[in-house]
Structures are given as C-alpha cells and as structure tokens.
Amino acid sequence: MIRKAKTENGIVKGLPAADPRITSFKGIPFAAPPVGENRWRAPQPCPDWDGELEAYQFAPISVQNTPGLGTDVYCKEWHVDPEIPMGEDCLYLNVWTNAKTVDDKLPVLVWFFGGGFQWGYTAEMEFDGERFARRDIVVVTVNYRLNLFGFLAHPDLAKEQPDAPTNFGLLDQQAGLRWVKRNIKAFGGDPDNITIAGQSAGGGSVMQQITSPTNKDMFRKAIILSGVISSPYTGPAPGITPGPAEEAQALGKAFFDFIGAGSLAEARKLDATWLLSKYDEYVATHMRMFPSQDGVFCVGDPIKLFAEGRHLDIPVIAGNTADEFLSFLPAKDEAELKELATRTFGKDAETFLAFPESQKRFGDTAYAPVSGIECSVKSMFLESQEKGTSKDCYYYRFDADIPGPDHPGTFHSVDLWFFFETLAKCWRPFTGKHYDVARQMCNYMANFIKTGNPNGTDIDGTLLPEWKQYTKEHTAGVVFGKETAYSEEQSNTPLVDFLISKMRDRLR
C-alpha cells in the first residue's frame, strides 16, 4: 500500500481509508494560493515544502455562501456543515488509491464537482472515492474557485493578462488535471489513462475541458452527468452556456463600480468575505458571474463545438435524471400554446401540435414537458457523429425510485449517491434495490474508466445488461431503473425525435 507519495513539490503522507487497503490523501496543494496579487489570475506554480506534508483532512472550501444554513433539499442532502473551513487559499486536491506500488499503472478518475459555478466543494460527503478505489481506480477530486473569485471578467484583466483574462475556476481544474498528469504515477496511477468526470456545473466543466483547444492529449475519456444543458424550446441555458467576453467584462466593470473599486490593484486588496457579501447584493439586480468565451481557453458554446466535431475525439458517457430541468412551453391555454408553437417552430408548428405529448399539461401554465438534457445530449451526439467524430458515445437515463417523506423523484444531483456508491452516508431509507442499482452504476462507470467501454460483469461474474453506443441506428442506452439497470432498444418518442431534429438544425 502507498501511504507516502513523492510529488514534484514534496512528500505527502496519507491515511488508511475506511477500508485499510485504500489510502486517502486529502488537501494536497496543486497551485500557489490564489490570494493577493494572485486573485483573478491563472493558477500559479505550487511552492515546494520541506519534510512530509500530512494530507489527513480536506483543505478549506472555496469562498461561497455558508453551506448548511438553508432549508432546501441540498442542505438536507449533503450541505450539512456550516462550520466547514472556507477561504481563498483553496487550490487543493484529494487522492484515493489502493495501488501497491508506483508501477501499478491504475486508471485514473478526475472529478469536478457541481454547484452552478457558485457553490460546491470536494469535501461533500457523496464524493468519497473509496468505492471506485476498491475497483482498482485512482480517484482525484479537484477544488476550484467559484462565483466572482472564479469567473470575474473585466476590461483591465483582458489588457493585463490576455492569455488568461477570466475563467479562473476552469483554469484551476486544468491546473489540477495537469498536476495529475505529472504526479499521479507516485500514487500508482497511469498518467496515460485519465478520465475526467463531473455533474451539473461539473459536467458543464467537463464539456468546457473537452472542447478547449488547450487540452490536447490531457485525458482519454469523459463522463458528463447532467451537464449538457439546453432547451429544445428556448435554446442555450444562461450561465451554463458561456456568453460573449464583452458582456462578461461589462458585468465585471459594473461590479467594480458597485463596490467602488477604482482599479484591479485596489480590488485585489479587498477582504474576500466582504467581496462575497457585496456580490450577494449585486446579483439581486445583475446576472451572476459564470464562464465566458475568453477566446483562449473557451472559444465558443461547448455543446455547439462538440456538435461541430471541435472537441477531443474520445469516448463519452452523458445523460440525465428523469425528473430534472424539464423543458416546456409556458402557456395558460391551448390558444397561447398554438401561438408559442408557431413562434418557436414556424412552419413546423402544426407537426409539433399533432404530437399527443404536446398537449400534456405541466402544472397550470405550461405544456409539453420533456427532458432538455436528454434532447441536448442526443442531438449533440448525432450531430458530432455525422461530422465523423464521437463514435463511442453512451447515453444513460437515471430513473431510480428515490425514497423519503418528501417524495422527491429523481431530482437534480440525487444520482451522485449512486455514481459514487455512497448511499450509506445518506439520510434517505435506501434498501437493497437501491444498493443494487448503485453497484451496477458504479461498475459500468468503472469499466468505462478502465477501457472506454462501460460493458462488463457484475460483482457475481454475470454480464451487466448490454449498454450499446448511442447512434442514428440505435437511439437508446441504459436506464438506471427502479429495481435494476436495464438496456433499452429505442427510447425516443416521436416528439423527442422531432425536437432533436430541431436542436440539430440549431447546432449547424
């Protein structure tokens, strides 16, 4: 077992995980603290240290609103600790490994958390890498800057540092990934077999990384959970879809005016907690700060770039939960529905209205609910394949039975308990069938991380249900269902096929 590892900056010392055959290393620095002059700069080289760094606990989380103070489902689900340490000095990562020697060359999973690019942290209890490590995978979770600290853009930044004018949170992820490439062998990992994965904004981050021209040969595979977010009715999602640099810079300039900062040098000296409080006031009347098209790291809408074949041509898994982020047409009656359909689909409005699902009500003021993520993933896959790329694409839908007195359905992010097979940490009354689905999901993902193909055997040696690639000829994938995982032959309704065709037109 590897309890100590020699990195490029010094020796780190880990601890036995709950399973003593696994070592966990928590709080390994991968860049210099992004404070003072390094605020709103690309991550700088990590300084060396003497002796052995005790990597025994998670480092402080990125500056954000205090977790665990709300009443929403996420505060009950995993944002449970208002006392968790927080600070600008946050560029640290964590490693779980069951390697015996540095020559084991185990496949590597690098994970980016979600949270709308405003919140989130690697210390969330569901992101425990131990179950993947038991499957002979080295797991790395990377922290990154958020909100105004991670995504401020400003005209002066563009002038001062044109090579990295914004998107500092995404650059943090990239710096963590490059650290893995250089150092993971010391933990028994294979630097030539890296898979990146993330959920929600973390999945959006994966999309950003695989479509960035600065990431050639950095990783071999990608897993995108609920991160290909667009609507077949209204188009790209604000925030998740990066906007123009000029708009982001105007937003940052207005923020500096709001806080009374006359220069970058002045703003870099302001207290981080005070800045966050002013940001909270600012976003009451302005858009939050998100990734933007800086022309260097991010050169366009990642979904459109992927559809155009302008991405790393690597195997990809992508999908969604059944109940999250449903798209719909907001109409109070059939007359308004017809008007909206005409505005949205033009000459094809009557075709749309002829589908029975178009008449389905969604609450009192909406019609035709569909999964926007499902339509987005499938249209992106098909369009890219037509360009001769993305032949190894796998679609999934998560539709498990989620228990609890709140009857939540498959809400956004609940699949994380299953992906990491960490159900035992959750307060929900999960039973055997849930653990079966989680085991299958983790097995599929582990197979994919190892080989680029999710198919393989379950724990008892039996074959998992076949997960076929998503193609024009096979428009389906695997469903993580109420009792077990199963494969579908065809999953699209005629309405979904229609909407996919419209989204593909938009992507061209």
VOGU-3710 file (C-alpha; in Angstrom, 3 decimals, decimal comma):
1> mirkakteng> 0,000/0,000/0,000  1,143/3,514/-0,798  0,945/5,581/2,384  3,515/8,147/1,233  3,951/9,666/-2,209  6,720/11,817/-3,603  5,210/14,630/-5,659  7,036/17,310/-7,625  6,734/19,713/-4,665  7,453/17,343/-1,794
11> ivkglpaadp> 6,390/14,213/0,040  2,755/13,744/1,079  1,597/11,343/3,747  -1,870/9,795/3,649  -4,085/7,794/5,975  -5,846/4,455/5,689  -9,396/4,962/4,428  -12,380/3,185/5,996  -11,126/0,210/4,006  -7,493/-0,003/5,162
21> ritsfkgipf> -6,429/-1,425/1,813  -7,014/2,082/0,438  -5,045/5,223/1,246  -6,670/8,626/1,178  -4,640/11,794/0,685  -6,622/14,945/1,427  -5,620/18,553/0,952  -2,670/18,265/-1,441  -1,794/21,703/-2,875  -1,546/21,795/-6,664
31> aappvgenrw> -1,045/25,549/-7,155  0,007/28,617/-5,212  -2,701/30,191/-3,026  -4,806/32,467/-5,296  -4,666/35,393/-2,872  -3,354/38,950/-3,021  -1,680/39,507/-6,375  -2,797/36,023/-7,470  -6,502/36,838/-7,094  -8,120/36,786/-10,554
41> rapqpcpdwd> -5,064/35,244/-12,132  -4,447/31,866/-13,688  -3,220/29,375/-11,065  0,469/29,864/-10,357  3,075/27,135/-9,640  2,804/25,444/-6,272  5,711/26,192/-3,901  7,789/23,300/-2,601  7,712/22,197/1,041  10,201/20,525/3,327
51> geleayqfap> 9,574/17,308/5,210  6,337/15,348/4,925  3,028/17,096/4,337  0,322/15,354/6,372  -2,529/15,072/3,875  -5,019/13,992/6,506  -8,003/16,314/6,047  -9,774/18,336/3,406  -8,446/21,833/2,782  -10,727/24,877/3,110
61> isvqntpglg> -13,508/25,103/0,550  -13,695/27,942/-1,976  -15,259/31,204/-0,811  -19,038/30,881/-1,176  -22,239/31,223/0,804  -22,013/29,242/4,048  -23,280/25,671/3,484  -25,992/24,132/5,613  -27,941/27,270/6,509  -30,826/26,859/4,070
71> tdvyckewhv> -33,928/24,681/4,069  -33,676/23,385/0,505  -33,193/19,726/-0,383  -29,446/20,161/-0,935  -28,833/21,464/2,579  -30,524/18,371/3,964  -28,912/16,077/1,421  -25,219/16,961/1,784  -24,509/20,650/2,558  -24,846/19,904/6,247
81> dpeipmgedc> -21,879/21,582/7,967  -21,986/25,377/8,479  -18,649/25,155/10,317  -16,687/23,770/7,386  -13,446/25,763/6,881  -13,562/28,209/3,973  -11,078/30,583/2,378  -9,434/31,924/-0,767  -6,473/29,592/-0,239  -8,403/26,692/-1,744
91> lylnvwtnak> -6,428/25,127/-4,590  -6,035/21,624/-3,217  -6,968/18,167/-4,418  -7,582/14,750/-2,873  -6,494/11,256/-3,911  -7,796/7,759/-3,084  -5,670/4,796/-4,179  -5,399/1,087/-3,495  -2,200/0,744/-5,545  0,522/-1,400/-4,030
101> tvddklpvlv> 3,424/0,222/-5,900  4,105/3,252/-8,064  4,342/0,891/-11,051  0,758/-0,410/-10,835  -0,470/1,953/-13,597  -4,090/2,010/-12,426  -6,627/4,011/-14,439  -7,422/7,464/-13,035  -10,693/9,311/-12,472  -10,501/13,104/-12,069
111> wffgggfqwg> -13,733/14,580/-10,650  -15,085/18,141/-10,877  -17,965/18,986/-8,523  -21,096/20,938/-9,470  -22,964/23,817/-7,879  -23,788/26,278/-10,628  -20,213/27,630/-10,609  -21,255/29,454/-7,423  -21,136/26,769/-4,733  -19,772/23,273/-4,064
121> ytaemefdge> -16,628/21,608/-2,747  -14,689/18,357/-2,823  -15,452/17,672/0,857  -19,122/16,943/0,116  -19,794/13,558/1,668  -21,072/11,929/-1,528  -17,737/12,485/-3,308  -15,944/9,711/-1,439  -13,572/7,980/-3,849  -13,251/4,797/-1,837
131> rfarrdivvv> -15,742/2,644/-3,769  -14,025/3,382/-7,089  -10,640/2,775/-5,454  -11,863/-0,686/-4,420  -12,382/-1,286/-8,135  -8,688/-0,545/-8,831  -9,142/3,077/-9,904  -7,175/6,040/-8,558  -9,646/8,827/-7,770  -8,754/12,526/-7,694
141> tvnyrlnlfg> -11,200/15,294/-6,721  -10,119/18,825/-7,627  -11,209/22,027/-5,906  -11,574/25,256/-7,906  -12,535/28,907/-7,471  -16,195/29,897/-7,735  -18,509/32,867/-8,323  -16,750/36,249/-8,542  -13,409/34,731/-7,496  -13,524/32,127/-10,251
151> flahpdlake> -15,284/33,959/-13,079  -14,896/37,712/-12,837  -14,129/39,292/-16,203  -13,048/42,904/-16,621  -11,544/45,011/-19,430  -8,435/45,639/-17,331  -7,922/41,896/-16,840  -8,108/41,396/-20,605  -5,398/44,048/-21,057  -3,177/42,911/-18,200
161> qpdaptnfgl> -3,277/39,148/-18,838  -4,633/38,374/-22,325  -3,544/34,737/-22,075  -5,839/34,184/-19,062  -8,334/37,050/-18,810  -11,049/35,122/-16,915  -12,443/31,592/-16,334  -10,059/31,135/-13,417  -12,156/28,295/-11,971  -11,853/26,338/-15,211
171> ldqqaglrwv> -8,135/27,068/-15,310  -7,909/25,736/-11,737  -9,463/22,487/-12,935  -6,998/22,348/-15,797  -4,084/23,001/-13,437  -5,301/20,154/-11,224  -5,543/17,913/-14,265  -2,024/18,831/-15,347  -0,802/18,112/-11,811  -2,389/14,671/-12,103
181> krnikafggd> -0,679/14,109/-15,437  2,699/14,926/-13,873  2,300/13,324/-10,448  -0,261/10,526/-10,416  2,351/7,827/-11,049  3,543/8,424/-7,467  0,118/7,174/-6,318  0,129/4,120/-8,592  -1,894/5,793/-11,333  -1,437/5,747/-15,095
191> pdnitiagqs> -0,989/9,286/-16,490  -1,904/7,957/-19,934  -5,299/6,604/-18,825  -7,154/9,543/-17,287  -10,935/10,008/-17,364  -12,478/13,338/-16,375  -15,990/13,457/-14,955  -18,383/15,867/-13,327  -22,025/16,586/-12,596  -24,171/19,679/-13,255
201> agggsvmqqi> -21,718/22,609/-13,446  -19,037/19,936/-13,019  -20,451/18,226/-16,105  -20,504/21,601/-17,830  -16,865/21,920/-16,790  -16,102/18,597/-18,477  -17,729/19,963/-21,629  -15,511/23,033/-21,336  -12,388/20,908/-20,880  -13,046/18,577/-23,817
211> tsptnkdmfr> -13,745/21,494/-26,176  -10,841/23,691/-25,057  -8,038/23,884/-27,638  -5,555/23,970/-24,744  -6,199/20,387/-23,593  -4,739/18,196/-26,321  -3,783/14,704/-25,072  -4,586/15,545/-21,439  -7,148/12,756/-20,888  -8,659/9,755/-22,667
221> kaiilsgvis> -12,345/9,632/-21,678  -15,115/11,805/-20,252  -18,273/11,299/-18,178  -20,867/14,089/-18,144  -23,679/13,834/-15,612  -26,484/16,362/-16,154  -24,078/18,837/-17,726  -25,242/19,151/-21,350  -27,895/21,721/-20,540  -30,011/23,393/-23,209
231> spytgpapgi> -33,706/23,616/-24,028  -35,307/22,375/-27,249  -37,756/25,279/-26,876  -35,639/28,240/-25,766  -32,087/27,228/-26,666  -28,852/27,593/-24,656  -29,028/27,877/-20,867  -27,755/31,196/-19,459  -24,751/30,657/-17,214  -24,022/27,079/-18,217
241> tpgpaeeaqa> -23,611/28,281/-21,808  -20,702/30,765/-21,805  -21,610/34,220/-23,063  -19,537/36,749/-25,024  -16,421/38,180/-23,398  -17,674/41,741/-23,853  -20,828/41,056/-21,830  -18,842/39,365/-19,055  -16,382/42,268/-18,933  -19,210/44,783/-18,774
251> lgkaffdfig> -20,674/42,827/-15,863  -17,336/42,874/-14,058  -16,873/46,591/-14,691  -20,327/47,265/-13,267  -19,396/45,209/-10,204  -16,239/47,263/-9,640  -18,368/50,391/-9,895  -20,824/48,854/-7,418  -18,100/48,213/-4,817  -16,257/51,450/-5,527
261> agslaearkl> -13,035/49,803/-6,721  -11,041/52,108/-8,962  -8,514/49,547/-10,165  -7,573/45,878/-10,178  -4,834/46,551/-7,655  -7,374/48,092/-5,308  -9,894/45,281/-5,775  -7,229/42,642/-5,129  -6,629/44,119/-1,688  -10,270/43,969/-0,565
271> datwllskyd> -11,369/41,393/2,013  -12,755/38,224/0,411  -15,680/37,880/2,830  -16,693/41,481/2,241  -16,438/40,982/-1,521  -18,741/37,957/-1,329  -21,297/39,946/0,687  -21,247/42,700/-1,940  -21,560/40,076/-4,689  -24,700/38,760/-2,968
281> eyvathmrmf> -26,131/42,285/-3,062  -25,022/42,764/-6,661  -26,658/39,618/-8,034  -30,027/40,724/-6,682  -30,166/43,041/-9,715  -27,461/41,637/-12,008  -26,549/38,286/-13,529  -24,162/36,054/-11,607  -20,646/35,525/-12,908  -20,170/32,384/-14,982
291> psqdgvfcvg> -17,728/31,054/-17,577  -17,460/33,219/-20,671  -15,895/32,992/-24,120  -12,440/34,378/-23,478  -11,059/33,338/-26,874  -8,227/31,393/-25,250  -9,483/28,602/-23,015  -13,136/28,884/-24,031  -13,686/29,588/-27,723  -17,452/29,042/-28,015
301> dpiklfaegr> -20,535/27,239/-26,764  -19,214/23,767/-25,792  -22,376/22,000/-26,988  -22,090/23,603/-30,408  -18,327/22,985/-30,534  -18,910/19,325/-29,721  -21,632/19,057/-32,366  -19,247/20,562/-34,909  -16,602/17,964/-34,078  -14,328/20,570/-32,493
311> hldipviagn> -13,508/18,541/-29,410  -11,208/15,810/-28,209  -12,426/12,718/-30,053  -12,656/10,450/-27,022  -15,284/8,052/-25,644  -18,021/9,919/-23,761  -20,818/8,947/-21,390  -23,542/11,553/-20,907  -27,084/11,570/-19,595  -29,598/12,896/-17,123
321> tadeflsflp> -32,017/12,107/-14,336  -35,603/11,599/-15,420  -37,142/14,498/-13,491  -34,537/17,253/-13,596  -34,704/20,536/-15,524  -37,730/19,682/-17,662  -38,230/21,998/-20,631  -41,735/23,189/-21,530  -43,716/25,830/-23,358  -45,224/28,327/-20,884
331> akdeaelkel> -48,846/28,711/-21,922  -52,044/29,062/-19,921  -54,325/27,541/-22,567  -54,348/25,887/-25,983  -54,647/29,186/-27,833  -51,492/30,507/-26,219  -49,807/27,133/-26,812  -50,530/27,394/-30,533  -49,142/30,926/-30,623  -45,945/29,862/-28,836
341> atrtfgkdae> -45,557/26,799/-31,049  -45,795/28,982/-34,146  -43,227/31,393/-32,748  -40,899/28,525/-31,815  -41,257/26,126/-34,749  -42,607/28,296/-37,569  -43,941/26,219/-40,446  -43,498/23,036/-38,385  -45,779/24,202/-35,580  -48,674/22,032/-36,759
351> tflafpesqk> -46,394/18,987/-36,788  -45,444/19,740/-33,191  -49,049/20,282/-32,104  -50,090/16,972/-33,672  -47,988/15,021/-31,147  -50,207/13,954/-28,224  -47,402/14,852/-25,792  -47,555/18,480/-26,930  -50,977/18,748/-25,310  -49,770/17,394/-21,976
361> rfgdtayapv> -50,093/19,937/-19,189  -47,186/20,710/-16,869  -48,706/22,480/-13,914  -51,300/25,129/-14,666  -49,324/27,301/-17,049  -47,168/25,058/-19,238  -47,349/22,343/-21,889  -45,237/19,622/-23,496  -42,660/18,825/-20,779  -39,550/16,988/-21,971
371> sgiecsvksm> -36,035/16,479/-20,689  -33,968/19,242/-22,208  -30,751/17,491/-21,201  -31,811/14,254/-22,883  -32,628/16,082/-26,122  -29,375/18,049/-25,894  -27,152/15,010/-25,330  -28,738/13,021/-28,133  -28,710/15,844/-30,657  -25,094/16,666/-29,791
381> flesqekgts> -24,025/13,031/-30,167  -25,782/12,557/-33,509  -24,565/15,826/-34,991  -20,969/15,124/-33,981  -21,120/11,590/-35,368  -22,285/12,976/-38,676  -19,058/15,007/-38,723  -17,084/11,769/-38,352  -16,228/12,114/-34,649  -17,652/10,787/-31,367
391> kdcyyyrfda> -18,213/7,213/-32,444  -18,058/5,954/-28,850  -20,961/7,787/-27,236  -23,061/6,265/-24,470  -26,362/7,718/-23,227  -27,991/6,934/-19,858  -31,133/7,959/-18,018  -31,301/7,769/-14,228  -34,807/6,803/-13,137  -34,389/5,120/-9,743
401> dipgpdhpgt> -37,041/5,123/-7,025  -35,842/7,734/-4,516  -37,382/7,177/-1,060  -38,189/9,746/1,601  -41,146/11,638/3,068  -40,532/14,468/0,560  -41,275/12,128/-2,402  -38,587/13,970/-4,415  -38,452/11,956/-7,624  -35,116/11,811/-9,413
411> fhsvdlwfff> -34,187/15,375/-8,578  -31,082/17,071/-9,929  -27,916/15,606/-8,298  -29,516/12,656/-6,479  -27,679/10,258/-8,799  -24,386/11,244/-7,149  -25,127/8,871/-4,266  -25,334/6,076/-6,862  -22,415/7,110/-9,075  -20,015/7,056/-6,101
421> etlakcwrpf> -21,912/4,182/-4,412  -22,076/6,206/-1,178  -25,735/5,583/-0,280  -24,846/4,547/3,262  -23,966/8,185/4,039  -27,402/9,455/3,016  -30,305/10,014/5,427  -32,799/8,504/2,970  -34,138/4,991/3,720  -32,392/3,254/0,855
431> tgkhydvarq> -32,948/-0,512/0,685  -31,474/-3,416/-1,237  -32,760/-2,460/-4,676  -31,110/0,963/-4,386  -27,788/-0,593/-3,469  -28,131/-2,951/-6,441  -28,624/-0,051/-8,863  -25,749/1,890/-7,279  -23,434/-1,113/-7,561  -24,357/-1,549/-11,218
441> mcnymanfik> -23,902/2,134/-11,983  -20,521/2,220/-10,305  -19,487/-0,967/-12,124  -20,462/0,434/-15,524  -18,568/3,639/-14,837  -15,517/1,765/-13,551  -15,450/-0,365/-16,712  -15,606/2,780/-18,824  -12,850/4,477/-16,826  -10,640/1,457/-17,374
451> tgnpngtdid> -11,314/0,694/-21,036  -13,561/3,306/-22,655  -16,390/0,761/-22,799  -18,890/0,517/-19,892  -19,823/-3,097/-20,565  -18,555/-5,912/-18,395  -19,508/-8,100/-15,466  -21,325/-7,507/-12,204  -19,930/-8,495/-8,807  -21,086/-12,102/-9,192
461> gtllpewkqy> -19,467/-12,514/-12,592  -22,669/-12,236/-14,619  -22,738/-9,853/-17,554  -24,250/-6,441/-16,958  -27,123/-5,595/-19,336  -25,584/-4,549/-22,630  -25,005/-0,806/-22,938  -24,951/-0,059/-26,644  -23,472/3,071/-28,145  -25,922/5,837/-28,994
471> tkehtagvvf> -26,101/6,147/-32,782  -28,530/7,036/-35,539  -29,355/3,324/-35,780  -29,617/2,772/-32,023  -31,226/5,741/-30,283  -31,150/4,410/-26,737  -28,845/3,445/-23,928  -29,009/2,191/-20,358  -31,614/3,123/-17,760  -30,728/3,012/-14,073
481> gketayseeq> -34,211/1,997/-13,043  -36,386/1,391/-10,026  -35,205/-2,175/-9,418  -32,160/-2,645/-11,626  -30,243/-1,266/-14,581  -31,543/-2,318/-17,992  -30,877/-1,579/-21,637  -33,384/-0,002/-23,998  -33,558/-0,637/-27,702  -35,327/2,595/-28,660
491> sntplvdfli> -36,057/5,344/-26,144  -37,229/8,316/-28,203  -40,855/9,249/-28,560  -41,893/10,853/-31,865  -41,949/14,235/-30,091  -38,386/13,762/-28,813  -37,236/12,778/-32,306  -38,857/15,951/-33,657  -37,222/18,132/-31,001  -33,828/16,501/-31,571
501> skmrdrlr> -34,063/17,300/-35,268  -34,831/20,933/-34,429  -31,936/21,123/-31,987  -29,606/19,660/-34,596  -30,699/22,368/-37,027  -29,833/24,955/-34,394  -26,403/23,390/-33,844  -25,436/23,676/-37,503
//
